[in-house]
C-alpha cells in the first residue's frame, strides 16, 4: 500500500526557502540506483530513511551503469512520504515520477555540454512533465584525489582554499537566476567541503545552499549546517553499511 503524499512536496523549493528562513536545518539521503538494493531490502532501507529524520530522498548519480532510476524513484514515492528529488547526472535519468528535479548546471566547470547542452536536449521533454524544477548551480569543490564527478564531467573543481572563487561562481549563478546552490566535494570525496567555503557562499547569496560529498557522520552534518548549509547530503557512507547508528561514531 502506498501512502497519501503530502501536497507540500509540490512546493519543494518554497519549503526549502522556508526552512532556510526559519533556521530549520535539513539532511537528505542520496540513493545511487547502481548501489541500492531491490525488493524487501530496499523496502526496509526506505523505511529506515523515513524514520531517520531525513527530510528528502535524492536519487541520481554522475555515472550510472546498471541501476534503473525510474524504478527507484517509483519505489521511494510509493514507500515513503518524503519528497523524492531527482539529482540527474544525465538527461536519461529524468523521470516525471519524482517530486522535483534539480535542473543542474555545472557552473564550476567550463564544459558547455554540462552548462547548457544537455539542458537543451532534456528541456522539450521536461516541459511536458508535471514536475517541479529548480534551477540549481552545481559547484564541484575540492583538491583531493580525483572524484568520479570530476572525471566524468572532465572539469576542474574549484580549489578548496579559494572560497572567493566559489563566491564569485555562486554569485554569477544567482545573477543568472539560479534558485539554489549545490556545493559538492563529489561522491566519496576524501575531504568534504571546507566550512570556510560554505560560510563564504552563505554570506554572498540568499538562495538555499545544498552541501554534499565526503560527509561521514552527524558531526560533519552539524559542521556544514553551522557554516550555513540548509540541506546536507549523505550518500556513500550509507551505501556501504545501511545503518544510521554508524553516523554517531566520529
Ligand atoms: C555526491 O553530494 C553527494 O554528489 C553525496 O556525496 O556520496 O560522498 O556522501 P557522498
py3Dmol code that shows the C-alpha trace and the ligand (Angstrom):
import py3Dmol

protein = """\
ATOM      1  CA  UNK A   1       0.000   0.000   0.000  1.00  0.00           C
ATOM      2  CA  UNK A   2       1.283   3.461  -0.845  1.00  0.00           C
ATOM      3  CA  UNK A   3       0.890   6.470   1.397  1.00  0.00           C
ATOM      4  CA  UNK A   4      -1.021   9.632   0.640  1.00  0.00           C
ATOM      5  CA  UNK A   5       1.682  12.005  -0.416  1.00  0.00           C
ATOM      6  CA  UNK A   6       1.853  15.477   1.016  1.00  0.00           C
ATOM      7  CA  UNK A   7       0.884  18.393  -1.201  1.00  0.00           C
ATOM      8  CA  UNK A   8       3.872  20.163   0.317  1.00  0.00           C
ATOM      9  CA  UNK A   9       6.011  18.017  -1.936  1.00  0.00           C
ATOM     10  CA  UNK A  10       4.787  20.124  -4.855  1.00  0.00           C
ATOM     11  CA  UNK A  11       6.431  23.198  -3.320  1.00  0.00           C
ATOM     12  CA  UNK A  12       9.801  21.787  -2.638  1.00  0.00           C
ATOM     13  CA  UNK A  13      11.807  24.954  -3.266  1.00  0.00           C
ATOM     14  CA  UNK A  14       9.360  27.150  -1.334  1.00  0.00           C
ATOM     15  CA  UNK A  15       9.655  24.683   1.525  1.00  0.00           C
ATOM     16  CA  UNK A  16      13.428  24.709   1.469  1.00  0.00           C
ATOM     17  CA  UNK A  17      13.401  28.518   1.380  1.00  0.00           C
ATOM     18  CA  UNK A  18      11.104  28.487   4.422  1.00  0.00           C
ATOM     19  CA  UNK A  19      13.483  26.085   6.206  1.00  0.00           C
ATOM     20  CA  UNK A  20      16.330  28.459   5.377  1.00  0.00           C
ATOM     21  CA  UNK A  21      14.479  31.486   6.762  1.00  0.00           C
ATOM     22  CA  UNK A  22      13.389  29.620   9.903  1.00  0.00           C
ATOM     23  CA  UNK A  23      16.795  28.045  10.533  1.00  0.00           C
ATOM     24  CA  UNK A  24      15.345  24.527  10.216  1.00  0.00           C
ATOM     25  CA  UNK A  25      18.341  22.555   9.037  1.00  0.00           C
ATOM     26  CA  UNK A  26      17.774  19.502   6.879  1.00  0.00           C
ATOM     27  CA  UNK A  27      19.665  16.457   5.728  1.00  0.00           C
ATOM     28  CA  UNK A  28      18.847  14.107   2.879  1.00  0.00           C
ATOM     29  CA  UNK A  29      19.952  10.681   1.753  1.00  0.00           C
ATOM     30  CA  UNK A  30      21.229  10.291  -1.813  1.00  0.00           C
ATOM     31  CA  UNK A  31      20.408   6.945  -3.384  1.00  0.00           C
ATOM     32  CA  UNK A  32      22.546   5.885  -6.311  1.00  0.00           C
ATOM     33  CA  UNK A  33      20.443   3.496  -8.448  1.00  0.00           C
ATOM     34  CA  UNK A  34      23.580   1.401  -9.118  1.00  0.00           C
ATOM     35  CA  UNK A  35      24.219   0.865  -5.426  1.00  0.00           C
ATOM     36  CA  UNK A  36      20.760   0.483  -3.939  1.00  0.00           C
ATOM     37  CA  UNK A  37      19.243  -2.910  -3.130  1.00  0.00           C
ATOM     38  CA  UNK A  38      15.964  -4.238  -4.511  1.00  0.00           C
ATOM     39  CA  UNK A  39      12.868  -5.865  -3.094  1.00  0.00           C
ATOM     40  CA  UNK A  40      12.434  -6.225   0.646  1.00  0.00           C
ATOM     41  CA  UNK A  41      15.937  -4.905   1.354  1.00  0.00           C
ATOM     42  CA  UNK A  42      15.033  -1.699  -0.466  1.00  0.00           C
ATOM     43  CA  UNK A  43      11.689  -1.509   1.301  1.00  0.00           C
ATOM     44  CA  UNK A  44      13.363  -1.829   4.713  1.00  0.00           C
ATOM     45  CA  UNK A  45      16.018   0.722   3.828  1.00  0.00           C
ATOM     46  CA  UNK A  46      13.436   3.257   2.628  1.00  0.00           C
ATOM     47  CA  UNK A  47      11.523   2.791   5.909  1.00  0.00           C
ATOM     48  CA  UNK A  48      14.717   3.392   7.882  1.00  0.00           C
ATOM     49  CA  UNK A  49      15.451   6.537   5.885  1.00  0.00           C
ATOM     50  CA  UNK A  50      11.947   7.793   6.557  1.00  0.00           C
ATOM     51  CA  UNK A  51      12.381   7.233  10.291  1.00  0.00           C
ATOM     52  CA  UNK A  52      15.894   8.694  10.428  1.00  0.00           C
ATOM     53  CA  UNK A  53      14.852  12.326  10.415  1.00  0.00           C
ATOM     54  CA  UNK A  54      15.985  12.800   6.805  1.00  0.00           C
ATOM     55  CA  UNK A  55      13.863  15.426   5.078  1.00  0.00           C
ATOM     56  CA  UNK A  56      14.301  14.267   1.498  1.00  0.00           C
ATOM     57  CA  UNK A  57      15.474  11.433  -0.705  1.00  0.00           C
ATOM     58  CA  UNK A  58      17.733  12.385  -3.590  1.00  0.00           C
ATOM     59  CA  UNK A  59      18.114   9.960  -6.472  1.00  0.00           C
ATOM     60  CA  UNK A  60      20.730  10.023  -9.207  1.00  0.00           C
ATOM     61  CA  UNK A  61      24.431   9.857  -9.893  1.00  0.00           C
ATOM     62  CA  UNK A  62      27.094  11.270 -12.189  1.00  0.00           C
ATOM     63  CA  UNK A  63      27.802   7.853 -13.623  1.00  0.00           C
ATOM     64  CA  UNK A  64      25.254   5.042 -13.732  1.00  0.00           C
ATOM     65  CA  UNK A  65      25.826   1.694 -15.362  1.00  0.00           C
ATOM     66  CA  UNK A  66      23.119  -0.745 -14.382  1.00  0.00           C
ATOM     67  CA  UNK A  67      20.646   0.876 -11.995  1.00  0.00           C
ATOM     68  CA  UNK A  68      17.187   1.974 -13.060  1.00  0.00           C
ATOM     69  CA  UNK A  69      16.469   5.486 -11.808  1.00  0.00           C
ATOM     70  CA  UNK A  70      12.754   5.425 -12.620  1.00  0.00           C
ATOM     71  CA  UNK A  71      12.101   2.184 -10.715  1.00  0.00           C
ATOM     72  CA  UNK A  72      13.910   3.541  -7.666  1.00  0.00           C
ATOM     73  CA  UNK A  73      12.029   6.843  -7.842  1.00  0.00           C
ATOM     74  CA  UNK A  74       8.725   4.973  -8.022  1.00  0.00           C
ATOM     75  CA  UNK A  75       9.655   2.779  -5.059  1.00  0.00           C
ATOM     76  CA  UNK A  76      10.672   5.788  -2.950  1.00  0.00           C
ATOM     77  CA  UNK A  77       7.428   7.540  -3.895  1.00  0.00           C
ATOM     78  CA  UNK A  78       5.314   4.552  -3.032  1.00  0.00           C
ATOM     79  CA  UNK A  79       7.031   3.509   0.144  1.00  0.00           C
ATOM     80  CA  UNK A  80       7.820   6.822   1.874  1.00  0.00           C
ATOM     81  CA  UNK A  81       6.227  10.197   2.448  1.00  0.00           C
ATOM     82  CA  UNK A  82       9.490  12.064   1.841  1.00  0.00           C
ATOM     83  CA  UNK A  83       9.917  14.320  -1.172  1.00  0.00           C
ATOM     84  CA  UNK A  84      11.780  12.491  -3.932  1.00  0.00           C
ATOM     85  CA  UNK A  85      14.323  14.788  -5.537  1.00  0.00           C
ATOM     86  CA  UNK A  86      15.972  13.922  -8.846  1.00  0.00           C
ATOM     87  CA  UNK A  87      19.675  14.680  -8.948  1.00  0.00           C
ATOM     88  CA  UNK A  88      20.341  13.614 -12.544  1.00  0.00           C
ATOM     89  CA  UNK A  89      23.795  13.069 -13.964  1.00  0.00           C
ATOM     90  CA  UNK A  90      22.328  12.916 -17.470  1.00  0.00           C
ATOM     91  CA  UNK A  91      19.030  13.502 -19.336  1.00  0.00           C
ATOM     92  CA  UNK A  92      18.393   9.724 -19.344  1.00  0.00           C
ATOM     93  CA  UNK A  93      17.861   9.874 -15.580  1.00  0.00           C
ATOM     94  CA  UNK A  94      14.976  12.343 -15.865  1.00  0.00           C
ATOM     95  CA  UNK A  95      11.590  10.905 -14.922  1.00  0.00           C
ATOM     96  CA  UNK A  96       8.360  12.674 -14.102  1.00  0.00           C
ATOM     97  CA  UNK A  97       7.653  10.343 -11.214  1.00  0.00           C
ATOM     98  CA  UNK A  98       9.852  12.391  -8.865  1.00  0.00           C
ATOM     99  CA  UNK A  99       8.503  15.388  -6.943  1.00  0.00           C
ATOM    100  CA  UNK A 100      11.205  17.758  -8.024  1.00  0.00           C
ATOM    101  CA  UNK A 101      14.045  17.891 -10.495  1.00  0.00           C
ATOM    102  CA  UNK A 102      17.261  19.694  -9.674  1.00  0.00           C
ATOM    103  CA  UNK A 103      17.977  21.246 -13.089  1.00  0.00           C
ATOM    104  CA  UNK A 104      21.706  21.320 -12.548  1.00  0.00           C
ATOM    105  CA  UNK A 105      24.203  23.457 -14.369  1.00  0.00           C
ATOM    106  CA  UNK A 106      27.833  22.625 -13.630  1.00  0.00           C
ATOM    107  CA  UNK A 107      28.919  26.223 -13.182  1.00  0.00           C
ATOM    108  CA  UNK A 108      32.292  25.403 -11.615  1.00  0.00           C
ATOM    109  CA  UNK A 109      33.340  23.845 -14.931  1.00  0.00           C
ATOM    110  CA  UNK A 110      33.689  25.071 -18.476  1.00  0.00           C
ATOM    111  CA  UNK A 111      32.138  22.094 -20.175  1.00  0.00           C
ATOM    112  CA  UNK A 112      29.458  23.686 -22.377  1.00  0.00           C
ATOM    113  CA  UNK A 113      27.510  20.441 -22.529  1.00  0.00           C
ATOM    114  CA  UNK A 114      27.015  20.469 -18.756  1.00  0.00           C
ATOM    115  CA  UNK A 115      26.372  24.203 -18.595  1.00  0.00           C
ATOM    116  CA  UNK A 116      23.612  24.247 -21.237  1.00  0.00           C
ATOM    117  CA  UNK A 117      23.954  21.463 -23.832  1.00  0.00           C
ATOM    118  CA  UNK A 118      22.249  18.562 -22.037  1.00  0.00           C
ATOM    119  CA  UNK A 119      19.629  21.004 -20.801  1.00  0.00           C
ATOM    120  CA  UNK A 120      18.637  21.847 -24.355  1.00  0.00           C
ATOM    121  CA  UNK A 121      18.290  18.116 -25.067  1.00  0.00           C
ATOM    122  CA  UNK A 122      16.185  17.487 -21.976  1.00  0.00           C
ATOM    123  CA  UNK A 123      14.048  20.652 -21.955  1.00  0.00           C
ATOM    124  CA  UNK A 124      11.352  19.664 -24.507  1.00  0.00           C
ATOM    125  CA  UNK A 125      10.648  16.501 -22.516  1.00  0.00           C
ATOM    126  CA  UNK A 126      10.728  18.232 -19.129  1.00  0.00           C
ATOM    127  CA  UNK A 127       8.321  20.935 -20.339  1.00  0.00           C
ATOM    128  CA  UNK A 128       5.735  18.211 -20.941  1.00  0.00           C
ATOM    129  CA  UNK A 129       6.205  16.733 -17.467  1.00  0.00           C
ATOM    130  CA  UNK A 130       4.244  17.561 -14.351  1.00  0.00           C
ATOM    131  CA  UNK A 131       7.306  18.096 -12.201  1.00  0.00           C
ATOM    132  CA  UNK A 132       8.718  20.997 -10.215  1.00  0.00           C
ATOM    133  CA  UNK A 133      12.129  22.085 -11.478  1.00  0.00           C
ATOM    134  CA  UNK A 134      14.723  24.017  -9.513  1.00  0.00           C
ATOM    135  CA  UNK A 135      17.487  25.764 -11.447  1.00  0.00           C
ATOM    136  CA  UNK A 136      20.496  24.710  -9.421  1.00  0.00           C
ATOM    137  CA  UNK A 137      24.056  25.968  -9.626  1.00  0.00           C
ATOM    138  CA  UNK A 138      26.212  22.898  -9.182  1.00  0.00           C
ATOM    139  CA  UNK A 139      29.752  23.586  -7.974  1.00  0.00           C
ATOM    140  CA  UNK A 140      32.384  20.906  -7.596  1.00  0.00           C
ATOM    141  CA  UNK A 141      34.881  21.999  -4.965  1.00  0.00           C
ATOM    142  CA  UNK A 142      37.974  20.166  -3.788  1.00  0.00           C
ATOM    143  CA  UNK A 143      41.527  19.214  -4.465  1.00  0.00           C
ATOM    144  CA  UNK A 144      41.773  15.735  -3.028  1.00  0.00           C
ATOM    145  CA  UNK A 145      42.061  12.600  -5.179  1.00  0.00           C
ATOM    146  CA  UNK A 146      40.147  12.774  -8.449  1.00  0.00           C
ATOM    147  CA  UNK A 147      36.423  12.096  -7.917  1.00  0.00           C
ATOM    148  CA  UNK A 148      34.086  10.287 -10.296  1.00  0.00           C
ATOM    149  CA  UNK A 149      32.177  13.552 -10.738  1.00  0.00           C
ATOM    150  CA  UNK A 150      35.288  15.485 -11.801  1.00  0.00           C
ATOM    151  CA  UNK A 151      36.455  12.664 -14.064  1.00  0.00           C
ATOM    152  CA  UNK A 152      33.100  12.018 -15.733  1.00  0.00           C
ATOM    153  CA  UNK A 153      32.427  15.727 -16.265  1.00  0.00           C
ATOM    154  CA  UNK A 154      36.032  16.356 -17.348  1.00  0.00           C
ATOM    155  CA  UNK A 155      36.042  19.561 -15.330  1.00  0.00           C
ATOM    156  CA  UNK A 156      38.370  21.075 -12.758  1.00  0.00           C
ATOM    157  CA  UNK A 157      36.813  21.564  -9.341  1.00  0.00           C
ATOM    158  CA  UNK A 158      37.203  24.915  -7.558  1.00  0.00           C
ATOM    159  CA  UNK A 159      40.205  24.679  -5.187  1.00  0.00           C
ATOM    160  CA  UNK A 160      39.126  24.226  -1.543  1.00  0.00           C
ATOM    161  CA  UNK A 161      41.425  27.002  -0.383  1.00  0.00           C
ATOM    162  CA  UNK A 162      39.825  29.562  -2.715  1.00  0.00           C
ATOM    163  CA  UNK A 163      36.443  30.447  -1.188  1.00  0.00           C
ATOM    164  CA  UNK A 164      36.454  33.651  -3.221  1.00  0.00           C
ATOM    165  CA  UNK A 165      36.204  31.601  -6.413  1.00  0.00           C
ATOM    166  CA  UNK A 166      33.236  29.679  -5.022  1.00  0.00           C
ATOM    167  CA  UNK A 167      31.646  33.003  -4.019  1.00  0.00           C
ATOM    168  CA  UNK A 168      32.179  34.560  -7.447  1.00  0.00           C
ATOM    169  CA  UNK A 169      30.804  31.449  -9.157  1.00  0.00           C
ATOM    170  CA  UNK A 170      27.738  31.134  -6.915  1.00  0.00           C
ATOM    171  CA  UNK A 171      27.082  34.873  -7.218  1.00  0.00           C
ATOM    172  CA  UNK A 172      27.224  34.727 -11.012  1.00  0.00           C
ATOM    173  CA  UNK A 173      24.823  31.782 -10.978  1.00  0.00           C
ATOM    174  CA  UNK A 174      22.350  33.662  -8.775  1.00  0.00           C
ATOM    175  CA  UNK A 175      22.626  36.710 -11.034  1.00  0.00           C
ATOM    176  CA  UNK A 176      21.735  34.380 -13.900  1.00  0.00           C
ATOM    177  CA  UNK A 177      18.583  33.424 -11.994  1.00  0.00           C
ATOM    178  CA  UNK A 178      19.565  30.137 -10.387  1.00  0.00           C
ATOM    179  CA  UNK A 179      17.423  29.287  -7.397  1.00  0.00           C
ATOM    180  CA  UNK A 180      19.721  27.080  -5.307  1.00  0.00           C
ATOM    181  CA  UNK A 181      23.438  26.365  -4.961  1.00  0.00           C
ATOM    182  CA  UNK A 182      24.806  22.840  -4.535  1.00  0.00           C
ATOM    183  CA  UNK A 183      28.377  22.730  -3.219  1.00  0.00           C
ATOM    184  CA  UNK A 184      29.651  19.210  -3.854  1.00  0.00           C
ATOM    185  CA  UNK A 185      33.026  17.719  -2.994  1.00  0.00           C
ATOM    186  CA  UNK A 186      31.990  14.739  -5.157  1.00  0.00           C
ATOM    187  CA  UNK A 187      30.674  11.373  -4.105  1.00  0.00           C
ATOM    188  CA  UNK A 188      33.067   9.577  -1.787  1.00  0.00           C
ATOM    189  CA  UNK A 189      35.409  12.569  -1.629  1.00  0.00           C
ATOM    190  CA  UNK A 190      38.276  12.238   0.842  1.00  0.00           C
ATOM    191  CA  UNK A 191      37.576  15.717   2.198  1.00  0.00           C
ATOM    192  CA  UNK A 192      34.185  17.334   2.496  1.00  0.00           C
ATOM    193  CA  UNK A 193      33.596  20.988   1.522  1.00  0.00           C
ATOM    194  CA  UNK A 194      35.563  23.188   3.966  1.00  0.00           C
ATOM    195  CA  UNK A 195      33.267  25.206   6.301  1.00  0.00           C
ATOM    196  CA  UNK A 196      35.067  28.380   5.144  1.00  0.00           C
ATOM    197  CA  UNK A 197      33.786  27.792   1.601  1.00  0.00           C
ATOM    198  CA  UNK A 198      30.219  27.165   2.772  1.00  0.00           C
ATOM    199  CA  UNK A 199      30.177  30.227   5.044  1.00  0.00           C
ATOM    200  CA  UNK A 200      31.668  32.491   2.368  1.00  0.00           C
ATOM    201  CA  UNK A 201      28.985  31.410  -0.117  1.00  0.00           C
ATOM    202  CA  UNK A 202      26.323  31.753   2.606  1.00  0.00           C
ATOM    203  CA  UNK A 203      27.303  35.391   3.140  1.00  0.00           C
ATOM    204  CA  UNK A 204      27.217  36.106  -0.589  1.00  0.00           C
ATOM    205  CA  UNK A 205      23.905  34.608  -1.752  1.00  0.00           C
ATOM    206  CA  UNK A 206      20.425  34.332  -0.331  1.00  0.00           C
ATOM    207  CA  UNK A 207      19.278  31.139  -2.058  1.00  0.00           C
ATOM    208  CA  UNK A 208      19.224  27.736  -0.321  1.00  0.00           C
ATOM    209  CA  UNK A 209      22.607  26.035  -0.111  1.00  0.00           C
ATOM    210  CA  UNK A 210      22.932  22.278  -0.509  1.00  0.00           C
ATOM    211  CA  UNK A 211      26.216  20.704   0.632  1.00  0.00           C
ATOM    212  CA  UNK A 212      27.438  17.163  -0.005  1.00  0.00           C
ATOM    213  CA  UNK A 213      30.383  14.943  -0.728  1.00  0.00           C
ATOM    214  CA  UNK A 214      32.505  13.056   1.779  1.00  0.00           C
ATOM    215  CA  UNK A 215      30.323  13.706   4.830  1.00  0.00           C
ATOM    216  CA  UNK A 216      30.614  10.708   7.116  1.00  0.00           C
ATOM    217  CA  UNK A 217      28.757  11.412  10.371  1.00  0.00           C
ATOM    218  CA  UNK A 218      26.442  13.700  12.329  1.00  0.00           C
ATOM    219  CA  UNK A 219      29.417  15.858  13.286  1.00  0.00           C
ATOM    220  CA  UNK A 220      30.058  16.527   9.598  1.00  0.00           C
ATOM    221  CA  UNK A 221      26.400  17.365   9.064  1.00  0.00           C
ATOM    222  CA  UNK A 222      26.436  19.791  12.025  1.00  0.00           C
ATOM    223  CA  UNK A 223      29.604  21.473  10.749  1.00  0.00           C
ATOM    224  CA  UNK A 224      28.040  22.061   7.346  1.00  0.00           C
ATOM    225  CA  UNK A 225      24.832  23.372   8.960  1.00  0.00           C
ATOM    226  CA  UNK A 226      26.794  25.720  11.232  1.00  0.00           C
ATOM    227  CA  UNK A 227      28.680  27.059   8.217  1.00  0.00           C
ATOM    228  CA  UNK A 228      25.391  27.877   6.501  1.00  0.00           C
ATOM    229  CA  UNK A 229      24.207  24.786   4.633  1.00  0.00           C
ATOM    230  CA  UNK A 230      20.428  24.387   4.509  1.00  0.00           C
ATOM    231  CA  UNK A 231      20.384  20.827   3.205  1.00  0.00           C
ATOM    232  CA  UNK A 232      23.224  18.356   3.727  1.00  0.00           C
ATOM    233  CA  UNK A 233      23.505  15.261   1.530  1.00  0.00           C
ATOM    234  CA  UNK A 234      24.708  11.838   2.649  1.00  0.00           C
ATOM    235  CA  UNK A 235      25.421   9.221   0.005  1.00  0.00           C
ATOM    236  CA  UNK A 236      28.410   6.914   0.128  1.00  0.00           C
ATOM    237  CA  UNK A 237      28.613   6.496   3.911  1.00  0.00           C
ATOM    238  CA  UNK A 238      25.153   4.911   3.923  1.00  0.00           C
ATOM    239  CA  UNK A 239      25.767   2.776   0.851  1.00  0.00           C
ATOM    240  CA  UNK A 240      28.352   0.550   2.487  1.00  0.00           C
ATOM    241  CA  UNK A 241      26.530  -0.023   5.761  1.00  0.00           C
ATOM    242  CA  UNK A 242      22.872   0.930   5.576  1.00  0.00           C
ATOM    243  CA  UNK A 243      22.637   1.934   9.229  1.00  0.00           C
ATOM    244  CA  UNK A 244      22.167   5.424  10.653  1.00  0.00           C
ATOM    245  CA  UNK A 245      23.678   4.444  14.016  1.00  0.00           C
ATOM    246  CA  UNK A 246      27.157   4.497  12.430  1.00  0.00           C
ATOM    247  CA  UNK A 247      26.774   8.247  11.880  1.00  0.00           C
ATOM    248  CA  UNK A 248      27.134   8.829  15.626  1.00  0.00           C
ATOM    249  CA  UNK A 249      30.662   7.444  15.572  1.00  0.00           C
ATOM    250  CA  UNK A 250      33.105  10.203  14.763  1.00  0.00           C
TER     251      UNK A 250
END
"""
ligand_1 = """\
10
LIG
C 27.517 13.388 -4.132
O 26.977 15.119 -2.588
C 26.760 13.778 -2.910
O 27.128 14.078 -5.248
C 26.999 12.839 -1.773
O 28.363 12.567 -1.582
O 28.442 10.090 -1.620
O 30.303 11.397 -0.585
O 28.101 11.267 0.544
P 28.827 11.264 -0.760
"""
view = py3Dmol.view(width=600, height=400)
view.addModel(protein, "pdb")
view.setStyle({"model": 0}, {"cartoon": {"style": "trace"}})
view.addModel(ligand_1, "xyz")
view.setStyle({"model": 1}, {"stick": {}})
view.zoomTo()
view.show()
